[in-house]
Amino acid sequence: MKYSNTARSALATAVLGLLALGLTSTSAVAATTTANITVTATVGASCTVGVTNLTFGTYTPATQAQASSSVTVTCSNGWAYQVGLNAGLTTGASVTTRQMGITQPAGGLNYSLLTGSYTGANWGNTTPTWVTGTGNGAAQVLTVYGVIPANQFVTAGSYTDTIIATVNY
């Protein structure tokens, strides 16, 4: 059987085309290369603090007055913290003998801020009087127990003080 030059040329072109298709598709899956992307982030320690006011109400010298408030701390998961309460604004006060003044900064009515209960340990702003904890990413409420001792005969009026709560982390 004899083929014309045109037929031979068409057949050769078709065969070359099929070979080219086969080679192209084979070479596309014959090799693979990969690269890794490293993903990083740094999470810094973080803490926030919130407080509620401590209101004793009307004090009668014949009896001890008690009231509580709270310090709410939210710290990064697993991060240790320390909460301190300062001596307040009244002149002459300390973290062991805090005072509310009738006219700031003059002293007057002694009170204590305690941990654990109304007969607990003094809550100050140095070791070992800090309250410590470990953050879990959620708000942790710490109770501040306030006590005004009985038998303080001071001038009648409204007494006040301001305490600063500090979180070290």
PyRosetta script that sets phi, psi and omega in degrees:
from pyrosetta import init, pose_from_sequence

init()
pose = pose_from_sequence("MKYSNTARSALATAVLGLLALGLTSTSAVAATTTANITVTATVGASCTVGVTNLTFGTYTPATQAQASSSVTVTCSNGWAYQVGLNAGLTTGASVTTRQMGITQPAGGLNYSLLTGSYTGANWGNTTPTWVTGTGNGAAQVLTVYGVIPANQFVTAGSYTDTIIATVNY")
pose.set_psi(1, 134.6)
pose.set_omega(1, -176.8)
pose.set_phi(2, -112.6)
pose.set_psi(2, 136.5)
pose.set_omega(2, 177.5)
pose.set_phi(3, -110.7)
pose.set_psi(3, 147.3)
pose.set_omega(3, 177.2)
pose.set_phi(4, -75.6)
pose.set_psi(4, 161.5)
pose.set_omega(4, 179.3)
pose.set_phi(5, -59.9)
pose.set_psi(5, -34.8)
pose.set_omega(5, 180.0)
pose.set_phi(6, -68.1)
pose.set_psi(6, -42.2)
pose.set_omega(6, 179.5)
pose.set_phi(7, -66.4)
pose.set_psi(7, -42.7)
pose.set_omega(7, 178.7)
pose.set_phi(8, -61.9)
pose.set_psi(8, -40.5)
pose.set_omega(8, -179.0)
pose.set_phi(9, -65.6)
pose.set_psi(9, -41.2)
pose.set_omega(9, 179.6)
pose.set_phi(10, -66.9)
pose.set_psi(10, -40.6)
pose.set_omega(10, 178.4)
pose.set_phi(11, -65.5)
pose.set_psi(11, -42.5)
pose.set_omega(11, 178.7)
pose.set_phi(12, -63.2)
pose.set_psi(12, -41.3)
pose.set_omega(12, 179.4)
pose.set_phi(13, -64.2)
pose.set_psi(13, -41.2)
pose.set_omega(13, 179.9)
pose.set_phi(14, -65.0)
pose.set_psi(14, -44.7)
pose.set_omega(14, 179.7)
pose.set_phi(15, -62.6)
pose.set_psi(15, -45.3)
pose.set_omega(15, 178.4)
pose.set_phi(16, -62.3)
pose.set_psi(16, -38.8)
pose.set_omega(16, 177.5)
pose.set_phi(17, -62.8)
pose.set_psi(17, -44.4)
pose.set_omega(17, 178.0)
pose.set_phi(18, -64.5)
pose.set_psi(18, -41.7)
pose.set_omega(18, 177.1)
pose.set_phi(19, -62.0)
pose.set_psi(19, -41.0)
pose.set_omega(19, -179.9)
pose.set_phi(20, -64.3)
pose.set_psi(20, -40.4)
pose.set_omega(20, 177.6)
pose.set_phi(21, -64.0)
pose.set_psi(21, -44.1)
pose.set_omega(21, 179.8)
pose.set_phi(22, -64.0)
pose.set_psi(22, -43.5)
pose.set_omega(22, -179.8)
pose.set_phi(23, -66.9)
pose.set_psi(23, -39.9)
pose.set_omega(23, -179.0)
pose.set_phi(24, -65.1)
pose.set_psi(24, -46.9)
pose.set_omega(24, -178.5)
pose.set_phi(25, -69.7)
pose.set_psi(25, -33.7)
pose.set_omega(25, 178.1)
pose.set_phi(26, -68.0)
pose.set_psi(26, -41.6)
pose.set_omega(26, -178.0)
pose.set_phi(27, -70.8)
pose.set_psi(27, -23.6)
pose.set_omega(27, -179.5)
pose.set_phi(28, -70.8)
pose.set_psi(28, -30.3)
pose.set_omega(28, -179.4)
pose.set_phi(29, -110.4)
pose.set_psi(29, 3.7)
pose.set_omega(29, -177.5)
pose.set_phi(30, -75.5)
pose.set_psi(30, -22.1)
pose.set_omega(30, -178.3)
pose.set_phi(31, -142.3)
pose.set_psi(31, 145.4)
pose.set_omega(31, 177.1)
pose.set_phi(32, -135.8)
pose.set_psi(32, 143.9)
pose.set_omega(32, 175.0)
pose.set_phi(33, -131.3)
pose.set_psi(33, 149.9)
pose.set_omega(33, -178.5)
pose.set_phi(34, -134.1)
pose.set_psi(34, 164.7)
pose.set_omega(34, 174.2)
pose.set_phi(35, -145.5)
pose.set_psi(35, 146.3)
pose.set_omega(35, -180.0)
pose.set_phi(36, -97.5)
pose.set_psi(36, 142.0)
pose.set_omega(36, 172.8)
pose.set_phi(37, -105.6)
pose.set_psi(37, 121.1)
pose.set_omega(37, 176.6)
pose.set_phi(38, -88.0)
pose.set_psi(38, 127.2)
pose.set_omega(38, -179.3)
pose.set_phi(39, -111.4)
pose.set_psi(39, 125.8)
pose.set_omega(39, -178.7)
pose.set_phi(40, -134.2)
pose.set_psi(40, 157.8)
pose.set_omega(40, 172.6)
pose.set_phi(41, -155.8)
pose.set_psi(41, 148.6)
pose.set_omega(41, 174.6)
pose.set_phi(42, -114.0)
pose.set_psi(42, 126.0)
pose.set_omega(42, 178.1)
pose.set_phi(43, -105.9)
pose.set_psi(43, 117.0)
pose.set_omega(43, 178.4)
pose.set_phi(44, -83.2)
pose.set_psi(44, 153.5)
pose.set_omega(44, 176.1)
pose.set_phi(45, -65.7)
pose.set_psi(45, 143.5)
pose.set_omega(45, -178.1)
pose.set_phi(46, -145.6)
pose.set_psi(46, 137.9)
pose.set_omega(46, 174.8)
pose.set_phi(47, -140.6)
pose.set_psi(47, 146.7)
pose.set_omega(47, 171.2)
pose.set_phi(48, -127.4)
pose.set_psi(48, 157.3)
pose.set_omega(48, -179.5)
pose.set_phi(49, -137.5)
pose.set_psi(49, 141.6)
pose.set_omega(49, 174.7)
pose.set_phi(50, -136.4)
pose.set_psi(50, 155.4)
pose.set_omega(50, -177.6)
pose.set_phi(51, -136.6)
pose.set_psi(51, 160.4)
pose.set_omega(51, 168.4)
pose.set_phi(52, -118.4)
pose.set_psi(52, 154.3)
pose.set_omega(52, -178.8)
pose.set_phi(53, -71.3)
pose.set_psi(53, 151.9)
pose.set_omega(53, 177.3)
pose.set_phi(54, -106.2)
pose.set_psi(54, 112.7)
pose.set_omega(54, -175.9)
pose.set_phi(55, -119.9)
pose.set_psi(55, 115.1)
pose.set_omega(55, -179.6)
pose.set_phi(56, -82.4)
pose.set_psi(56, -24.2)
pose.set_omega(56, -174.2)
pose.set_phi(57, 80.5)
pose.set_psi(57, -149.8)
pose.set_omega(57, -178.8)
pose.set_phi(58, -84.3)
pose.set_psi(58, 125.8)
pose.set_omega(58, -179.6)
pose.set_phi(59, -94.2)
pose.set_psi(59, 130.1)
pose.set_omega(59, 174.3)
pose.set_phi(60, -112.5)
pose.set_psi(60, 119.8)
pose.set_omega(60, -174.2)
pose.set_phi(61, -56.6)
pose.set_psi(61, -21.5)
pose.set_omega(61, -177.7)
pose.set_phi(62, -69.2)
pose.set_psi(62, -21.6)
pose.set_omega(62, -177.1)
pose.set_phi(63, -133.8)
pose.set_psi(63, 153.8)
pose.set_omega(63, 175.3)
pose.set_phi(64, -70.0)
pose.set_psi(64, 140.2)
pose.set_omega(64, 176.9)
pose.set_phi(65, -103.7)
pose.set_psi(65, 142.2)
pose.set_omega(65, 178.9)
pose.set_phi(66, -132.5)
pose.set_psi(66, 143.5)
pose.set_omega(66, 176.1)
pose.set_phi(67, -157.4)
pose.set_psi(67, 160.9)
pose.set_omega(67, 179.0)
pose.set_phi(68, -134.7)
pose.set_psi(68, 158.9)
pose.set_omega(68, 173.8)
pose.set_phi(69, -143.4)
pose.set_psi(69, -173.1)
pose.set_omega(69, -178.8)
pose.set_phi(70, -138.9)
pose.set_psi(70, 152.7)
pose.set_omega(70, 170.4)
pose.set_phi(71, -118.3)
pose.set_psi(71, 123.1)
pose.set_omega(71, -179.5)
pose.set_phi(72, -108.3)
pose.set_psi(72, 122.5)
pose.set_omega(72, -177.6)
pose.set_phi(73, -116.9)
pose.set_psi(73, 132.2)
pose.set_omega(73, 174.4)
pose.set_phi(74, -125.5)
pose.set_psi(74, 112.6)
pose.set_omega(74, -177.6)
pose.set_phi(75, -124.9)
pose.set_psi(75, 159.6)
pose.set_omega(75, 176.9)
pose.set_phi(76, -52.5)
pose.set_psi(76, 145.3)
pose.set_omega(76, -179.8)
pose.set_phi(77, -55.9)
pose.set_psi(77, 126.0)
pose.set_omega(77, 177.2)
pose.set_phi(78, 82.7)
pose.set_psi(78, 0.5)
pose.set_omega(78, -176.2)
pose.set_phi(79, -93.3)
pose.set_psi(79, 126.9)
pose.set_omega(79, 179.9)
pose.set_phi(80, -75.4)
pose.set_psi(80, 145.2)
pose.set_omega(80, 177.2)
pose.set_phi(81, -141.2)
pose.set_psi(81, 162.6)
pose.set_omega(81, 175.9)
pose.set_phi(82, -133.4)
pose.set_psi(82, 135.1)
pose.set_omega(82, 178.9)
pose.set_phi(83, -114.2)
pose.set_psi(83, 125.9)
pose.set_omega(83, 178.0)
pose.set_phi(84, -118.9)
pose.set_psi(84, 150.1)
pose.set_omega(84, 175.4)
pose.set_phi(85, -119.9)
pose.set_psi(85, 126.7)
pose.set_omega(85, -176.2)
pose.set_phi(86, -77.7)
pose.set_psi(86, -177.0)
pose.set_omega(86, -176.3)
pose.set_phi(87, -77.1)
pose.set_psi(87, -14.5)
pose.set_omega(87, -177.7)
pose.set_phi(88, 96.2)
pose.set_psi(88, -174.3)
pose.set_omega(88, -173.5)
pose.set_phi(89, -96.2)
pose.set_psi(89, -15.0)
pose.set_omega(89, -173.7)
pose.set_phi(90, -72.3)
pose.set_psi(90, 130.6)
pose.set_omega(90, 179.8)
pose.set_phi(91, -58.9)
pose.set_psi(91, 132.0)
pose.set_omega(91, 178.5)
pose.set_phi(92, 89.5)
pose.set_psi(92, -6.8)
pose.set_omega(92, 179.9)
pose.set_phi(93, -78.3)
pose.set_psi(93, 155.7)
pose.set_omega(93, 173.7)
pose.set_phi(94, -135.3)
pose.set_psi(94, 174.0)
pose.set_omega(94, 179.2)
pose.set_phi(95, -70.3)
pose.set_psi(95, -16.9)
pose.set_omega(95, 176.8)
pose.set_phi(96, -94.5)
pose.set_psi(96, -24.2)
pose.set_omega(96, 175.5)
pose.set_phi(97, -133.9)
pose.set_psi(97, 85.1)
pose.set_omega(97, 177.8)
pose.set_phi(98, -79.8)
pose.set_psi(98, 155.7)
pose.set_omega(98, 179.7)
pose.set_phi(99, -138.5)
pose.set_psi(99, 140.6)
pose.set_omega(99, 169.0)
pose.set_phi(100, -97.2)
pose.set_psi(100, 137.6)
pose.set_omega(100, 179.2)
pose.set_phi(101, -103.8)
pose.set_psi(101, 147.5)
pose.set_omega(101, 176.0)
pose.set_phi(102, -80.8)
pose.set_psi(102, -32.2)
pose.set_omega(102, 172.8)
pose.set_phi(103, -135.4)
pose.set_psi(103, 107.3)
pose.set_omega(103, -177.2)
pose.set_phi(104, -61.0)
pose.set_psi(104, 140.8)
pose.set_omega(104, 2.8)
pose.set_phi(105, -98.7)
pose.set_psi(105, 19.4)
pose.set_omega(105, 179.5)
pose.set_phi(106, -66.7)
pose.set_psi(106, 138.1)
pose.set_omega(106, -177.2)
pose.set_phi(107, -76.1)
pose.set_psi(107, 179.2)
pose.set_omega(107, 179.2)
pose.set_phi(108, 178.1)
pose.set_psi(108, -84.6)
pose.set_omega(108, -170.3)
pose.set_phi(109, -94.7)
pose.set_psi(109, 113.2)
pose.set_omega(109, -178.9)
pose.set_phi(110, -74.2)
pose.set_psi(110, 146.6)
pose.set_omega(110, 174.7)
pose.set_phi(111, -154.6)
pose.set_psi(111, 165.8)
pose.set_omega(111, 178.9)
pose.set_phi(112, -126.4)
pose.set_psi(112, 150.6)
pose.set_omega(112, 171.3)
pose.set_phi(113, -117.4)
pose.set_psi(113, 123.9)
pose.set_omega(113, -170.0)
pose.set_phi(114, -124.4)
pose.set_psi(114, 161.2)
pose.set_omega(114, 176.4)
pose.set_phi(115, -107.8)
pose.set_psi(115, 148.4)
pose.set_omega(115, 171.2)
pose.set_phi(116, 84.1)
pose.set_psi(116, -41.4)
pose.set_omega(116, -179.2)
pose.set_phi(117, -172.0)
pose.set_psi(117, 178.5)
pose.set_omega(117, 178.8)
pose.set_phi(118, -72.2)
pose.set_psi(118, -7.9)
pose.set_omega(118, 174.6)
pose.set_phi(119, -119.1)
pose.set_psi(119, 16.6)
pose.set_omega(119, -175.9)
pose.set_phi(120, -75.5)
pose.set_psi(120, -168.5)
pose.set_omega(120, -178.5)
pose.set_phi(121, -78.2)
pose.set_psi(121, 153.0)
pose.set_omega(121, 176.5)
pose.set_phi(122, -62.3)
pose.set_psi(122, 139.3)
pose.set_omega(122, 178.0)
pose.set_phi(123, -105.4)
pose.set_psi(123, 107.3)
pose.set_omega(123, -178.3)
pose.set_phi(124, -114.3)
pose.set_psi(124, -156.1)
pose.set_omega(124, -178.2)
pose.set_phi(125, -128.6)
pose.set_psi(125, 25.9)
pose.set_omega(125, 173.3)
pose.set_phi(126, -139.4)
pose.set_psi(126, 161.3)
pose.set_omega(126, 176.0)
pose.set_phi(127, -68.9)
pose.set_psi(127, 137.8)
pose.set_omega(127, 8.5)
pose.set_phi(128, -99.5)
pose.set_psi(128, 19.2)
pose.set_omega(128, -175.1)
pose.set_phi(129, -90.2)
pose.set_psi(129, 0.7)
pose.set_omega(129, 174.6)
pose.set_phi(130, -70.8)
pose.set_psi(130, 157.9)
pose.set_omega(130, 166.7)
pose.set_phi(131, -101.4)
pose.set_psi(131, 129.8)
pose.set_omega(131, -175.0)
pose.set_phi(132, -114.6)
pose.set_psi(132, 159.6)
pose.set_omega(132, 177.7)
pose.set_phi(133, -166.8)
pose.set_psi(133, -179.2)
pose.set_omega(133, 177.2)
pose.set_phi(134, -128.4)
pose.set_psi(134, 127.6)
pose.set_omega(134, -178.5)
pose.set_phi(135, -65.0)
pose.set_psi(135, 148.5)
pose.set_omega(135, 175.3)
pose.set_phi(136, -130.2)
pose.set_psi(136, 13.6)
pose.set_omega(136, 179.9)
pose.set_phi(137, 84.8)
pose.set_psi(137, -8.8)
pose.set_omega(137, 179.5)
pose.set_phi(138, -114.3)
pose.set_psi(138, 162.2)
pose.set_omega(138, 178.0)
pose.set_phi(139, -65.6)
pose.set_psi(139, 130.5)
pose.set_omega(139, 175.7)
pose.set_phi(140, -116.3)
pose.set_psi(140, 122.1)
pose.set_omega(140, -175.6)
pose.set_phi(141, -96.2)
pose.set_psi(141, 124.1)
pose.set_omega(141, 177.6)
pose.set_phi(142, -110.7)
pose.set_psi(142, 129.9)
pose.set_omega(142, -178.1)
pose.set_phi(143, -88.9)
pose.set_psi(143, 133.3)
pose.set_omega(143, 173.9)
pose.set_phi(144, -102.5)
pose.set_psi(144, 121.6)
pose.set_omega(144, 179.7)
pose.set_phi(145, -100.6)
pose.set_psi(145, 118.7)
pose.set_omega(145, 179.9)
pose.set_phi(146, -104.2)
pose.set_psi(146, 139.5)
pose.set_omega(146, -179.8)
pose.set_phi(147, -136.1)
pose.set_psi(147, 129.0)
pose.set_omega(147, 168.2)
pose.set_phi(148, -105.9)
pose.set_psi(148, 116.8)
pose.set_omega(148, -179.1)
pose.set_phi(149, -63.6)
pose.set_psi(149, 152.7)
pose.set_omega(149, 177.2)
pose.set_phi(150, -70.0)
pose.set_psi(150, 167.0)
pose.set_omega(150, 172.7)
pose.set_phi(151, 67.7)
pose.set_psi(151, 35.6)
pose.set_omega(151, 171.6)
pose.set_phi(152, -105.2)
pose.set_psi(152, 107.6)
pose.set_omega(152, -178.5)
pose.set_phi(153, -99.3)
pose.set_psi(153, 93.3)
pose.set_omega(153, -175.8)
pose.set_phi(154, -115.5)
pose.set_psi(154, 171.8)
pose.set_omega(154, 178.8)
pose.set_phi(155, -61.4)
pose.set_psi(155, 137.6)
pose.set_omega(155, 177.7)
pose.set_phi(156, -65.9)
pose.set_psi(156, 144.0)
pose.set_omega(156, 179.1)
pose.set_phi(157, 150.8)
pose.set_psi(157, -173.4)
pose.set_omega(157, -179.7)
pose.set_phi(158, -97.9)
pose.set_psi(158, 124.4)
pose.set_omega(158, -179.1)
pose.set_phi(159, -106.9)
pose.set_psi(159, 147.2)
pose.set_omega(159, -178.0)
pose.set_phi(160, -149.9)
pose.set_psi(160, 158.6)
pose.set_omega(160, 174.0)
pose.set_phi(161, -154.9)
pose.set_psi(161, 163.0)
pose.set_omega(161, 175.9)
pose.set_phi(162, -127.8)
pose.set_psi(162, 124.9)
pose.set_omega(162, 179.7)
pose.set_phi(163, -107.7)
pose.set_psi(163, 139.1)
pose.set_omega(163, 175.5)
pose.set_phi(164, -102.8)
pose.set_psi(164, 123.5)
pose.set_omega(164, 174.8)
pose.set_phi(165, -93.9)
pose.set_psi(165, 127.4)
pose.set_omega(165, -178.3)
pose.set_phi(166, -122.0)
pose.set_psi(166, 133.9)
pose.set_omega(166, 176.2)
pose.set_phi(167, -109.2)
pose.set_psi(167, 121.6)
pose.set_omega(167, 173.8)
pose.set_phi(168, -100.4)
pose.set_psi(168, 132.1)
pose.set_omega(168, 179.4)
pose.set_phi(169, -148.4)
pose.dump_pdb("model.pdb")
